[in-house]
Amino acid sequence: MNPIISRLKILDIVPFGRGPKHGFFALRLTPPKWESCAPGQFVMLHPRPAHSEAICPRPFSICKLTDGHLIVFFQVRGRVTAEMAALQAGDTVQVTGPLGNSLPARADRPTLILAGGIGIAPFVEYVDKHPRPATLSVEFAHRHPLECYPFEDIAEKCASRSHLETCEQDRAAFVALMEQRIREFPAAGLILACGPMPFLRLVRDMAAACKAEAHLCLETRMACGIGACLGCVVKAHLPATGNATPVQWSGPAAPPDSGAFVRTCACGPNFRADQVFF
């Protein structure tokens, strides 16, 4: 379906963790009038369309969507997210969505979910809507206290483990665990990952070494979310279909296997790991 621009009222905004000091919040909005929505899609949100100094909206994963509300989970990282944290119940925000493609869900295949930090957000809806949550397992790496994240919403539905990273040794231990899980994962299984780009690069390379099927949900910076600004391009090998036309390389001559630049918002944000290069 085509994305819809909606003005949604805030039902509440709830800080996660021990108060707002870590800057994690769940923004609960009135539900949009969408015909459908699938886990892994996202929205572009502008906190104060008529009064904000911010020119562009920001992309956020759809964390949860029910008949009663739409939830966006975010961390304060800059001017727009700071404005979002200052919003109150009854305020109105502008939301454009649903945008992008969805995460693959296979009822007949065991699925390993790897999430890093704020990358846990799209998997709340994914686990909730999955036809067989018992086939899912989750490994979640995080730097802030666990209560800063909506981990419990996932852990109550499928096998899940969290891994706090407070030092380089913790990070190395999680990387080793992740490599072991991918290596031991059944050949018929599916691997999904969302998190910072270095994290996704590791998953991509590990999956390639083990010839495992992996899909990455990219956290690329976006300015429009609809494919107009070309600000979220990544290099990929993808067929040109519909509005997801690759933006061809226009710089110096590139190797034949270098792929083309494609828009994350129009072609993704979910890609097969063996199709994207970053």
N, C-alpha and C positions, 0 to 999 in steps of 0.2 A: 504494500500500500504506500501511497505517497505520504511524506511526513506532514504533520499538522502543527501549525503554530497556535499554542494555547496560552491563555492567561489562567494560571492555577493559584488558588489560595493556599497559604501555609496553614496546616492543621497544628503542627508543632515542630520545634527543632530541639533535638535532644543531644546533649554532649555525651560522648562515649569516654569511658575511663573514669578516673577519679577527678571529676570536674572537668572544666574546659581547658586545662593547662596544656594538654598535648595537642589540642586543636582538631579533634575528630568529632564529627557531628553526623546525625541522621536527620535529614530534612524530609518531613512527611507532608505531602501535598495532596490536594483533592485529585481524584483520578481523572486523567484526560479522556476524551471521547475518541479513543482509537478503536478501529475495528479488530485489530489483533496486535500482538507483540510477542517476541520470542526471546528467551534468555540469551544474553550476549549482545543485544542491541544497546544503543545509548541515546542520550538526549543532549541537545545544546541548551544550556540554561543561562539566562541573563537575570541577575537578582533585582535590578531596579531599572526597567527599560526606559523610563521617562526621567530618571534622576541620577543614574549612575555615571561616574566619570569613565567607566570602562566602555570601549567602543564595541568590542566583540564579546559574544557569549563564550562559555567554556563547556567542553564535553565532559559528561559524567555517565558512567555505566548505570543501567537500570538495576538497582539493587533488589527491589521488590515491587511488584505491581499486583494489586488485588482490586476487587470491585469498590473497596472503600478508600484506597490511597495508593499513591506512587511514592516510593522512598528512594532518595538519592543519598548515598553515603559519601562523605568527602572529608578531606583534611585541609586545614587552612595553610595555604602555601604562597599566597600573593594577595593582590588587591581585591580581585573579584571574590575569592573564597572568604576573605575577611569580611566583605560586605554580606556574604551569605550567612556567616556566623552571627551577624548582628541583626538578622531578620527576626521578626516576631510573628506569632500566630495572628492570622488575619491579613498579613501583608500579601501582596500579589507578585508573582514572578512570571517571566515569560519562558516557556518551554517549547522547544521544537523537537518532534519525534513521532514515532520511533525511527531511529536512523541506523544504518549499517546492516550487516548480515548477522546471523545467529550462530551460536556455538553448536556443533554437531552433538546430537544425543542418540545413542544406540542402546536400545533396551536389551539387545542380545550380546553386547560386548562389555567386558569389564573396563572401567574407565578410571584412570589415575589423574587426579587434579593436583597441579602444583601452583601454589599462589604465593606471591611475595608482597607484603605490605598492603597498600590500598588495592592491590590486584585481587584481593579476596571479594570485592564488591559484586562483580557479575556472577559469581558462583553461588551467592545466596539464592538468587532467583533460579539458577540452573538446577541446583540440588532440589529445591522446592518443587519444580515442575518436571523433574526427571521421571520417566515412567517406571524405573526400577532403581531407587536410591540404594538398595542393598548391593548393587554392583559397583558402587562408587567408593573410592578411597581418596583421602585428601592429606597432603603434606603442606603445611602453612608456615612460612618463615616470616618473622616480624621483628622489628627493632624496638617498638614501644610495648608497654604492658599489654597482655592479651585482651584485657577488658576494653581496650581502645578500639577493638575490631568486632564486627558481627560474627564472630567465630561460633558462638553457641548455636546460632540459627542453623549452621551447617552441621555441627557435631551431633546435634540431637537427631539427625536424619540419616547419617552415614558414618562409616569409620573414618575418623579424623584425628590428626596429630598436629600439635603446634610446636614450633621451634624458635625460641627466643635467641636473637643474635645480639650479644652485647660486646663481642670482641672478634678479632680475626679468627681465633680458634673456633668459635661458634660457627662462623660463616663457613670455614673449611669443612667442619663436620657436617653441615647441612648439604654442602655441595657433594661430599662423598656419599651421603645418604641418598641424595637425589639421583646420582649416577647409578647407585646400586639398584634403586627402585626401577629406573628406566631399563637397566640391563636385565633385571629379573622379570620384568613385566611380560605377560603372555604375548606371543606374536599376534594373536587375534585381538589384542586390547587396543584401547584408545587413550592418548595422553593429551590433556588440555592444560594450558599454562597462561597466567596473566601476572604481570608485575613489571618492574623496571626493565629497560632495554638490556642491560648487562645480564640480568637474570634470564630473560627470554633467549638471549644469544647462547647461554649455556645449555638451556633445554634443547634448543634447535640442534646444536652440535652433538650433544649426547644422544639425542634421538636418531640423528643421521648415522652415528657410529654403530648404533644397535639396529639400524633399519626398522625403527619403530614409527608408527604413524602418530604424529603429534600435530596439534593445532595451537596457534598462538593468538592471544587477544592483545593487540598492540595498544600501548598507552602513548600514542603519538600526539604531539601538539596540534591543535586544530583551531582555525579561526572562523570557519563557516559551517562545517559539518555536512555540506551538501555537494561538495565537489567543485565549487566555483573558484576558490582562491588558490588552489594548488599548493597550499602551505603544509600539507601533511603527507607528501609523497614519500614512498619507499620503493626500493628497487625490487622487482619481482618478475617471475615467469608466470604470467596469467593470460588466459584467452581474453580477447577484447569482446565483451558482450554487453549489450544494453548501454546503460549510462556509465559503466565501469571501463571506459576506454583508456588504455594505458597512455600515459604522457611519455612520448618517445624521448630518448636521450638526445639532447641538443648541444652538448659540450664537445670536447675532443673525441676523436674516434674511440669507441669502446670495443672490447672483445666481443665476438659473436655470441658468447654465452652469458653476457652481462645482464640480460633481461631488459626491462623497460621500467620507467618510473610510473607508479600507479598511485592513485589517491586512496589513502587509508579509509577515509569516510565512505567513499563510493564502492570500493572493492572489498573492504573489510568492515570492522576492524579485526575480524577473525580470518586468519590465513593458515593454510597448511604450512608447517614449519619448513618443508623442503622447497617452498615456492618463494620465500622472501629472504632478502639479503640486507643486513644492516650492521 
